[in-house]
Amino acid sequence: MAGGWRIVKTMAMRITKLRPYDGVSAELAAATSLFASTAMGIPVSTTHTITGAIVGVGAVHRLSAVRWGVARRVVWAWVLTIPCAAIVAAVVYRLLTLLPLPHG
C-alpha cells in the first residue's frame, strides 16, 4: 500500500519506455500466462509475470531498450523478499508465543 505508486512507476517507466500498444501487449501476454498456469495448477506471481512481459516487450524492440540495471534490482528485491519475510514472520511468531494468553 505504501510503495504501490513506486512499483507502478518502476514497471511502466523505468524498466523500458512503454507506449500504449506495448502496454496492451505486455498485459495480454501476462494474462495469457496467468490463465494458462492457473489452468495447469501452477502457482505464479502476478508481479513477476507482468515484469517479465514488460521486459519482453522492451527486448523485442531492441535489447538496449531495457534498462537491465533496473531489472536486476527488481530481481534482487524478489530474491531478498522471501527470506526477509520468513525472518520477520519468525520474530513475530516468537514474540507472540512469549506473550501470556488472556484468561477468559
Number of C-alpha atoms within 10 A of each C-alpha: 4 6 7 9 10 10 14 11 11 16 21 16 12 17 22 22 16 17 11 8 10 17 17 13 16 23 17 14 18 21 16 13 17 19 12 12 13 12 9 9 9 10 9 12 9 13 13 14 18 21 22 16 22 26 20 19 24 21 15 12 11 10 13 11 15 21 16 15 11 15 19 12 11 17 14 11 11 13 11 10 12 10 11 11 11 11 12 11 12 12 12 12 11 11 10 11 10 9 8 7 8 5 4 3
